[in-house]
Amino acid sequence: MRTIAMRLAYDGTDFVGSQWQNTGRSVQGELEGAWFQFTQEQRRFVFAGRTDAGVHAQGQMAHVQTETHHDLATIQRGCNAWLPGDVAVRNVWEVAPNFHARHSAIRREYRYLIADTPVLLPLLRHYVLHVEQPLDDRAIQTALTFLHGRHDFAAFTSQSTSQGSTIRHCYEARCLRVEVLGQTLLAIDVAANAFLQHMVRTIVGTVVLVGRGRLKPERMERVLQERDRRQAGPTAAAHGLSLMTVVYPPHVLPLGAS
């Protein structure tokens, strides 16, 4: 048996999520279907993380146990030949048998895109949250700095605290301006060792209130301390979010996944 790791990109618009579900299209379902067509093996893929319906990815990671003898380039071409147009295998590696796409990861990075302009370019409607008034970048950045470090993020998740620890280590939280298709957007980047359900989207919903002047930036620290979901902002729409990168220790995946 060989262990194959893949970096995936997908447009989440028409998926019920990354993980297989009883109804609807999933990224996992499409990938496993393509793998069967290519290798005639029925295999279960393990993903680095679960993304919700509508969430996109540029750097989702997955692994599979296989008996195929195809080389890595052929595996990539073969999978992409059978995958639909909204999923692609970007990279393929052969890794150690104990590699695990989720458990071996040490860092995940997400980006959320916001258009704070009166008119949204229609081409971006499935990838960007539209806010019709300008947001205060400086206030948002101030609020995000309170997230740096190890904290209990119970206020920023929809999952029950009985489901496990809500403590995470946030390595980076920042906002910056980027240009996409000629339109200037506000990007919110958050990197952590792992994420809770809806964590990034709730952070975004909170800092949008800060950017609108409805919350003071310092409120972010108090929300963290109080651990009360009702004190944070609303959960931002899924379609503005993308999983950008999953990072592994160099000895686990020497070429990295960035």
C-alpha positions as MATLAB code, in Angstrom:
seq = 'MRTIAMRLAYDGTDFVGSQWQNTGRSVQGELEGAWFQFTQEQRRFVFAGRTDAGVHAQGQMAHVQTETHHDLATIQRGCNAWLPGDVAVRNVWEVAPNFHARHSAIRREYRYLIADTPVLLPLLRHYVLHVEQPLDDRAIQTALTFLHGRHDFAAFTSQSTSQGSTIRHCYEARCLRVEVLGQTLLAIDVAANAFLQHMVRTIVGTVVLVGRGRLKPERMERVLQERDRRQAGPTAAAHGLSLMTVVYPPHVLPLGAS';
ca = [
       0.000    0.000    0.000;
       1.093    3.542   -0.759;
      -0.059    6.763    0.904;
      -0.776    9.569   -1.536;
      -1.318   13.178   -0.438;
      -3.021   15.746   -2.647;
      -3.558   19.472   -2.599;
      -7.024   20.343   -3.893;
      -8.753   23.468   -5.125;
     -12.489   23.794   -5.527;
     -15.291   26.253   -6.065;
     -17.697   25.513   -3.230;
     -20.717   27.189   -4.814;
     -22.491   24.006   -5.900;
     -21.307   21.694   -3.103;
     -23.032   20.730    0.139;
     -19.559   20.858    1.669;
     -16.219   19.126    1.434;
     -17.278   15.987    3.304;
     -19.494   13.264    1.870;
     -23.180   13.575    2.810;
     -26.283   11.523    2.148;
     -27.678   14.067   -0.292;
     -26.081   16.599   -2.610;
     -22.697   16.950   -4.250;
     -19.620   16.924   -2.027;
     -15.977   17.442   -2.886;
     -15.121   14.128   -1.254;
     -17.786   12.344   -3.293;
     -16.481   13.804   -6.550;
     -12.871   12.974   -5.675;
     -13.640    9.400   -4.680;
     -15.720    8.946   -7.814;
     -12.894   10.234   -9.993;
     -10.423    7.983   -8.181;
     -12.573    4.934   -8.884;
     -12.884    5.821  -12.574;
      -9.130    6.291  -12.810;
      -7.854    3.346  -10.696;
     -10.897    1.056  -10.300;
     -10.272    1.274   -6.534;
     -12.997    2.211   -4.085;
     -11.080    4.240   -1.509;
     -11.953    6.660    1.260;
     -10.146   10.016    1.165;
      -9.373   11.876    4.394;
      -9.408   15.689    4.255;
      -7.378   18.127    6.349;
     -10.503   19.960    7.387;
     -14.216   20.203    6.782;
     -15.507   23.151    4.765;
     -19.175   24.110    4.738;
     -21.501   24.456    1.776;
     -20.418   27.417   -0.322;
     -16.879   27.640    1.125;
     -14.042   27.475   -1.397;
     -10.487   26.141   -1.241;
      -7.160   26.741   -2.925;
      -5.131   24.527   -0.596;
      -7.295   21.777    0.882;
      -5.255   18.661    1.617;
      -6.354   15.028    1.418;
      -4.743   11.610    1.577;
      -5.636    8.127    0.400;
      -4.254    4.606    0.844;
      -3.826    2.936   -2.531;
      -2.318    0.001   -4.389;
      -2.024    1.866   -7.677;
       1.380    1.767   -9.398;
       0.869    4.987  -11.354;
       3.499    7.678  -10.932;
       2.559   10.998   -9.328;
       2.229   12.959  -12.562;
      -0.089   10.306  -13.987;
      -2.172   10.326  -10.802;
      -2.634   14.074  -11.057;
      -3.551   13.972  -14.744;
      -5.816   10.978  -14.302;
      -7.773   12.474  -11.414;
      -8.183   15.831  -13.131;
      -9.401   14.095  -16.290;
     -12.315   12.581  -14.335;
     -13.039   15.451  -11.938;
     -15.688   18.076  -12.768;
     -14.625   21.593  -13.605;
     -15.176   22.935  -10.088;
     -12.558   20.635   -8.478;
      -8.873   20.216   -9.339;
      -5.860   18.333   -7.984;
      -3.088   20.928   -7.801;
      -0.255   18.795   -6.403;
       0.417   15.158   -5.547;
       2.987   13.683   -3.155;
       3.849   10.187   -1.976;
       4.190   10.350    1.796;
       4.987    8.083    4.735;
       2.354    5.508    5.729;
       1.607    7.370    8.970;
       0.810   10.656    7.195;
      -2.651   11.945    8.042;
      -4.076   14.932    6.202;
      -5.862   16.223    9.315;
      -3.847   14.997   12.293;
      -0.406   15.712   10.799;
      -1.251   19.352    9.984;
       0.152   22.076   12.229;
      -1.366   25.197   10.648;
      -4.344   26.175    8.508;
      -4.841   29.505    6.775;
      -8.133   31.019    5.636;
      -8.972   34.177    3.715;
     -12.300   35.991    3.709;
     -13.025   38.552    0.979;
     -15.282   41.579    1.395;
     -16.293   44.203   -1.156;
     -17.144   47.375    0.778;
     -18.342   49.302   -2.217;
     -21.759   50.434   -3.476;
     -21.651   48.106   -6.488;
     -20.246   44.576   -6.562;
     -18.729   43.218   -9.746;
     -21.159   40.410  -10.716;
     -18.284   38.031  -11.490;
     -17.364   38.087   -7.785;
     -20.823   37.457   -6.344;
     -20.066   33.825   -5.396;
     -16.716   34.623   -3.757;
     -17.099   37.934   -1.946;
     -19.309   39.312    0.810;
     -20.849   42.570   -0.364;
     -21.054   45.392    2.192;
     -22.365   48.564    0.618;
     -20.566   51.035    2.895;
     -16.799   51.521    3.325;
     -15.302   49.722    6.305;
     -12.678   51.124    8.661;
      -9.572   49.036    7.921;
      -7.621   50.407   10.879;
     -10.367   49.601   13.388;
     -10.698   46.073   11.978;
      -6.953   45.474   12.233;
      -6.944   46.696   15.825;
      -9.741   44.283   16.670;
      -7.975   41.375   14.973;
      -4.792   41.848   16.998;
      -6.657   40.706   20.124;
      -6.975   37.249   18.535;
      -3.233   36.609   18.361;
      -1.986   33.834   20.606;
      -3.634   31.016   22.520;
      -7.243   31.708   23.480;
     -10.560   30.064   24.183;
     -12.596   30.816   21.050;
     -15.914   29.553   22.451;
     -17.577   32.872   21.536;
     -16.668   32.380   17.886;
     -18.150   28.980   17.149;
     -21.568   27.442   16.661;
     -20.444   24.094   18.046;
     -21.324   23.011   21.557;
     -18.521   23.378   24.080;
     -19.328   19.817   25.142;
     -17.912   18.599   21.809;
     -14.349   19.216   22.941;
     -11.852   21.940   23.693;
     -12.505   25.359   22.169;
      -8.941   26.533   22.799;
      -6.954   27.318   19.675;
      -3.670   29.071   18.880;
      -4.085   31.936   16.416;
      -0.820   32.618   14.606;
      -2.043   35.467   12.452;
      -5.102   37.680   12.076;
      -4.857   40.653    9.754;
      -6.702   42.674    7.135;
      -5.306   44.029    3.901;
      -6.478   45.400    0.589;
      -6.189   43.195   -2.501;
      -7.245   43.679   -6.100;
      -9.309   41.010   -7.847;
     -10.540   41.500  -11.413;
      -9.888   45.212  -11.104;
     -11.958   45.624   -7.923;
     -10.322   46.487   -4.607;
     -11.419   44.123   -1.858;
     -10.807   43.826    1.854;
      -9.153   40.498    2.714;
      -9.210   39.124    6.240;
      -6.555   36.451    6.779;
      -6.649   34.156    9.805;
      -4.137   31.383   10.523;
      -4.333   28.949   13.432;
      -3.318   25.457   14.450;
      -6.950   24.395   13.928;
     -10.381   25.973   13.618;
     -13.744   25.518   15.266;
     -16.990   25.267   13.311;
     -17.817   28.667   11.772;
     -14.915   30.262   13.660;
     -13.564   32.403   10.830;
     -17.023   33.381    9.634;
     -18.002   34.517   13.136;
     -14.775   36.480   13.497;
     -15.567   38.186   10.190;
     -19.138   38.916   11.224;
     -17.783   40.566   14.369;
     -15.105   42.693   12.712;
     -17.578   43.866   10.065;
     -19.539   45.415   12.942;
     -16.282   46.995   14.095;
     -15.588   48.287   10.594;
     -19.062   49.823   10.456;
     -18.507   51.588   13.769;
     -21.115   49.550   15.633;
     -18.565   47.932   17.944;
     -15.339   49.336   19.309;
     -12.201   47.355   18.396;
     -11.481   46.716   22.088;
     -14.746   44.801   22.297;
     -13.003   41.846   20.650;
     -10.921   41.213   23.758;
     -14.000   41.209   25.973;
     -15.848   38.824   23.660;
     -12.940   36.391   23.907;
     -12.890   36.604   27.670;
     -16.637   36.189   28.131;
     -16.779   33.055   25.919;
     -20.392   33.847   25.032;
     -21.462   33.328   21.410;
     -24.216   35.930   21.863;
     -21.598   38.629   22.428;
     -19.928   38.094   19.021;
     -21.265   39.227   15.680;
     -23.342   37.216   13.203;
     -21.892   34.349   11.196;
     -20.762   35.819    7.875;
     -21.936   34.197    4.642;
     -20.019   31.099    3.577;
     -19.243   32.181    0.019;
     -16.644   34.795    1.031;
     -14.417   32.207    2.690;
     -11.572   30.168    1.187;
      -9.189   27.632    2.725;
      -5.870   28.869    1.396;
      -3.174   26.618    2.852;
      -2.584   23.653    5.135;
       0.937   23.423    6.556;
       2.810   20.327    7.753;
       6.178   19.856    9.481;
       9.014   19.648    6.910;
       9.821   16.049    7.832;
       6.176   15.071    7.198;
       5.717   16.796    3.869;
       9.123   18.140    2.769;
       7.820   20.185   -0.140;
       5.127   21.753    2.029;
       1.584   22.454    0.984;
       1.755   26.198    0.594;
];
